[in-house]
């Protein structure tokens, strides 16, 4: 690209140095700290972490909520994405703007709004008691349900937008052709639409799952100390317990889970493509 290779290297050097000093070196130091006890390299930090029932419970809860949020976002996201793609040009632009609008608002503001909606005197409980569905206000805040709702609202657009792009790039005549040949809508979706939009599903699934694993504000506010996630547990270990070894283990677990998720989804997509 550059006539002078040395000039290209000089232009890339500042950005490379910034990434190296600001990201790669701190992550390597973090990884090293998670595998060291004193002067020895060991897995003792990991065995100690998973030997505690609370840590295992938090790990499983984080993984479970990440999977549920991703699955629900994918199911709902396909319906929303299809509706946006089939809408007219003006309606399409408005719908996309509505999807993008929450991304422009601070996650802190959006999460605190759920405190007002889900509280004992919030809109949900007032509506349920007014129609007689319940005699007393329900306890929704500081439960896994509240964290699930907050994560869905936070990351749902990140699933829909890649699916919209994939559906728009899909040939327009394949669905009518499948219907003419007698395929049901169930078969059309799983045998035509899903294989042709798997790239968007991989991107959206990675963003939603990794975001659900690493989000801090939403679980901390809506879950509190009663519904700990790995991110809130990491904060407690650093700021309260001053346990940097355990915090390093949690950070490594989050990094490994994020990388493995992306690799697994790409492998699944490539296997389906070869088939």
C-alpha positions as CSV (number, residue, x, y, z in Angstrom):
1,X,0.0,0.0,0.0
2,X,2.8,2.4,0.9
3,X,5.6,3.0,-1.6
4,X,8.0,3.2,1.2
5,X,7.6,0.3,3.7
6,X,9.5,2.1,6.4
7,X,7.0,5.0,6.2
8,X,4.2,2.6,6.7
9,X,5.8,1.1,9.8
10,X,6.4,4.6,11.2
11,X,2.7,5.5,10.7
12,X,1.6,2.3,12.4
13,X,4.1,2.6,15.3
14,X,2.0,5.0,17.5
15,X,-1.2,3.0,17.3
16,X,0.8,-0.3,17.9
17,X,2.6,1.2,20.9
18,X,-0.7,2.5,22.3
19,X,-2.4,-1.0,22.0
20,X,0.7,-2.7,23.4
21,X,1.1,-0.5,26.5
22,X,-2.5,0.2,27.1
23,X,-4.0,-3.3,26.6
24,X,-1.6,-6.2,25.7
25,X,1.0,-5.7,28.5
26,X,-1.6,-5.2,31.3
27,X,-3.5,-8.3,30.2
28,X,-0.4,-10.4,30.1
29,X,0.5,-9.1,33.6
30,X,-3.0,-10.0,34.8
31,X,-2.7,-13.5,33.2
32,X,0.6,-14.0,34.9
33,X,-0.7,-13.0,38.3
34,X,-3.5,-15.5,38.1
35,X,-1.1,-18.4,37.7
36,X,1.4,-17.4,40.4
37,X,1.4,-18.0,44.1
38,X,4.4,-16.4,45.7
39,X,7.3,-17.3,43.4
40,X,5.8,-20.5,41.9
41,X,3.7,-21.0,38.9
42,X,0.6,-23.0,39.9
43,X,-3.1,-23.5,39.4
44,X,-3.8,-23.2,43.2
45,X,-5.6,-19.9,42.7
46,X,-8.1,-21.6,40.4
47,X,-8.6,-24.6,42.7
48,X,-9.1,-22.3,45.6
49,X,-11.6,-20.2,43.7
50,X,-13.8,-23.1,42.5
51,X,-13.6,-24.9,45.8
52,X,-15.8,-22.2,47.4
53,X,-19.6,-22.8,46.8
54,X,-20.3,-19.1,46.4
55,X,-17.8,-18.7,43.6
56,X,-19.2,-21.8,41.8
57,X,-22.8,-20.4,42.2
58,X,-21.8,-17.0,40.8
59,X,-19.9,-18.6,37.9
60,X,-22.9,-20.8,36.9
61,X,-25.4,-17.9,37.3
62,X,-23.3,-15.6,35.1
63,X,-23.0,-18.4,32.4
64,X,-26.6,-19.3,32.6
65,X,-27.9,-15.7,32.4
66,X,-25.6,-15.1,29.5
67,X,-26.9,-18.1,27.6
68,X,-30.6,-17.2,28.3
69,X,-30.1,-13.5,27.3
70,X,-28.4,-14.6,24.1
71,X,-31.1,-17.2,23.2
72,X,-34.0,-14.9,23.9
73,X,-32.3,-12.0,22.0
74,X,-31.8,-14.3,19.0
75,X,-35.5,-15.5,19.0
76,X,-36.9,-12.0,19.4
77,X,-34.3,-10.5,17.2
78,X,-35.2,-12.5,14.1
79,X,-38.8,-11.3,14.4
80,X,-37.8,-7.7,14.8
81,X,-35.2,-7.8,12.1
82,X,-37.6,-9.4,9.6
83,X,-40.2,-6.7,10.4
84,X,-37.6,-4.0,9.9
85,X,-36.4,-5.5,6.6
86,X,-40.0,-5.8,5.3
87,X,-41.0,-2.3,6.3
88,X,-41.1,0.6,3.8
89,X,-38.1,2.9,3.3
90,X,-39.4,5.6,5.7
91,X,-40.7,3.2,8.3
92,X,-37.4,1.2,8.1
93,X,-35.4,4.3,8.9
94,X,-37.5,5.1,11.8
95,X,-37.4,1.6,13.2
96,X,-33.6,1.4,12.9
97,X,-33.4,4.8,14.6
98,X,-35.6,3.5,17.5
99,X,-33.2,0.5,17.8
100,X,-30.1,2.6,17.8
101,X,-31.5,5.3,20.2
102,X,-31.0,3.2,23.4
103,X,-27.3,2.8,22.5
104,X,-26.9,6.5,22.7
105,X,-28.2,6.7,26.3
106,X,-25.9,5.9,29.2
107,X,-26.3,2.4,30.6
108,X,-26.4,3.9,34.1
109,X,-29.4,6.1,33.2
110,X,-31.2,3.1,31.5
111,X,-30.6,0.8,34.4
112,X,-31.8,3.4,37.0
113,X,-35.0,3.7,34.9
114,X,-35.7,0.1,35.6
115,X,-35.5,0.8,39.3
116,X,-38.5,3.1,38.8
117,X,-40.3,0.6,36.6
118,X,-39.7,-2.6,38.6
119,X,-39.8,-1.2,42.2
120,X,-42.5,-2.0,44.7
121,X,-44.3,1.2,43.8
122,X,-43.2,1.1,40.2
123,X,-45.3,0.8,37.0
124,X,-45.3,-3.0,36.8
125,X,-46.5,-3.5,40.4
126,X,-49.0,-0.7,40.2
127,X,-50.4,-2.2,37.0
128,X,-50.6,-5.8,38.4
129,X,-52.3,-4.7,41.6
130,X,-54.7,-2.4,39.8
131,X,-56.0,-5.3,37.5
132,X,-56.1,-7.7,40.5
133,X,-53.4,-10.0,39.3
134,X,-51.7,-9.8,42.7
135,X,-52.7,-8.6,46.1
136,X,-49.3,-7.3,47.2
137,X,-46.4,-5.8,45.2
138,X,-44.1,-8.4,43.8
139,X,-40.4,-8.4,44.6
140,X,-38.8,-8.0,41.2
141,X,-35.8,-5.9,42.0
142,X,-32.6,-7.6,43.2
143,X,-33.6,-10.9,41.6
144,X,-32.2,-12.7,38.5
145,X,-35.4,-11.7,36.7
146,X,-34.5,-8.0,37.1
147,X,-30.9,-8.6,35.9
148,X,-32.2,-10.6,32.9
149,X,-34.6,-7.8,31.9
150,X,-31.9,-5.2,32.2
151,X,-29.4,-7.2,30.2
152,X,-32.0,-7.9,27.5
153,X,-32.8,-4.2,27.2
154,X,-29.1,-3.3,27.2
155,X,-27.9,-5.7,24.5
156,X,-30.9,-6.5,22.4
157,X,-30.0,-3.9,19.7
158,X,-26.6,-5.5,19.3
159,X,-28.4,-8.7,18.2
160,X,-30.9,-7.1,15.9
161,X,-28.6,-4.8,13.9
162,X,-26.3,-7.7,12.6
163,X,-29.4,-9.7,11.7
164,X,-30.9,-6.8,9.8
165,X,-27.7,-6.6,7.8
166,X,-27.7,-10.3,7.1
167,X,-31.4,-10.4,6.0
168,X,-30.8,-7.5,3.7
169,X,-27.9,-9.3,2.0
170,X,-30.0,-12.5,1.6
171,X,-31.4,-13.1,-1.9
172,X,-34.9,-11.8,-2.0
173,X,-36.3,-14.7,-4.1
174,X,-35.3,-17.7,-1.9
175,X,-38.1,-17.4,0.6
176,X,-40.9,-17.1,-2.1
177,X,-39.3,-20.0,-4.0
178,X,-39.3,-22.2,-1.0
179,X,-42.9,-21.4,-0.2
180,X,-43.9,-22.1,-3.8
181,X,-42.2,-25.5,-3.5
182,X,-44.4,-26.3,-0.5
183,X,-42.1,-25.6,2.4
184,X,-43.8,-24.5,5.6
185,X,-42.7,-21.4,7.4
186,X,-40.9,-23.5,10.0
187,X,-38.9,-25.2,7.3
188,X,-38.2,-22.0,5.5
189,X,-36.8,-20.4,8.6
190,X,-34.6,-23.3,9.7
191,X,-33.5,-24.5,6.2
192,X,-33.3,-21.2,4.3
193,X,-33.3,-18.1,6.4
194,X,-31.1,-19.4,9.3
195,X,-28.3,-20.8,7.2
196,X,-28.2,-17.7,5.0
197,X,-28.0,-15.3,8.0
198,X,-25.7,-17.3,10.3
199,X,-22.9,-14.7,10.0
200,X,-25.2,-12.1,11.5
201,X,-26.3,-14.5,14.2
202,X,-22.6,-15.3,15.1
203,X,-21.8,-11.6,15.3
204,X,-24.9,-10.7,17.3
205,X,-24.6,-13.8,19.6
206,X,-21.0,-13.0,20.3
207,X,-21.7,-9.4,21.2
208,X,-24.7,-10.2,23.4
209,X,-23.2,-13.2,25.2
210,X,-19.8,-11.5,25.9
211,X,-21.6,-8.2,26.9
212,X,-23.8,-10.2,29.3
213,X,-20.8,-11.8,30.8
214,X,-18.8,-8.6,31.3
215,X,-21.5,-6.0,32.1
216,X,-21.1,-4.5,35.5
217,X,-23.5,-1.6,35.9
218,X,-26.8,-3.5,35.2
219,X,-26.1,-6.5,37.5
220,X,-24.7,-4.2,40.2
221,X,-27.8,-2.0,40.3
222,X,-30.6,-4.4,39.5
223,X,-29.0,-7.4,41.3
224,X,-27.2,-5.8,44.1
225,X,-25.4,-8.0,46.6
226,X,-28.2,-10.6,46.5
227,X,-27.6,-11.6,42.8
228,X,-23.9,-11.6,42.4
229,X,-22.4,-11.9,38.9
230,X,-18.7,-12.5,38.1
231,X,-18.3,-8.7,37.4
232,X,-19.7,-7.6,40.7
233,X,-17.8,-10.3,42.5
234,X,-14.6,-9.1,40.8
235,X,-15.3,-5.6,42.1
236,X,-15.9,-6.8,45.6
237,X,-12.8,-8.9,45.7
238,X,-10.7,-5.9,44.7
239,X,-12.4,-3.0,46.5
240,X,-13.6,-4.8,49.7
241,X,-11.6,-7.9,50.3
242,X,-8.4,-6.6,48.6
243,X,-8.0,-10.2,47.1
244,X,-6.1,-9.5,43.9
245,X,-5.3,-13.2,43.3
246,X,-9.0,-14.1,43.2
247,X,-9.8,-11.0,41.1
248,X,-7.2,-12.0,38.6
249,X,-8.7,-15.5,38.4
250,X,-12.2,-14.0,37.7
251,X,-10.7,-11.7,35.0
252,X,-9.0,-14.6,33.3
253,X,-12.2,-16.6,33.4
254,X,-14.1,-13.7,31.7
255,X,-11.4,-13.3,29.1
256,X,-11.3,-17.1,28.3
257,X,-15.1,-17.4,28.2
258,X,-15.3,-14.4,25.8
259,X,-12.7,-15.9,23.4
260,X,-14.1,-19.4,23.5
261,X,-17.6,-18.1,22.8
262,X,-16.4,-16.3,19.6
263,X,-14.4,-19.4,18.5
264,X,-17.3,-21.8,19.2
265,X,-19.9,-19.7,17.3
266,X,-17.5,-19.3,14.3
267,X,-16.9,-23.1,14.3
268,X,-20.6,-23.8,14.4
269,X,-21.2,-21.4,11.5
270,X,-18.4,-22.9,9.4
271,X,-19.6,-26.5,10.0
272,X,-23.1,-25.5,8.8
273,X,-21.6,-23.8,5.8
274,X,-19.6,-26.9,4.8
275,X,-22.8,-29.0,5.2
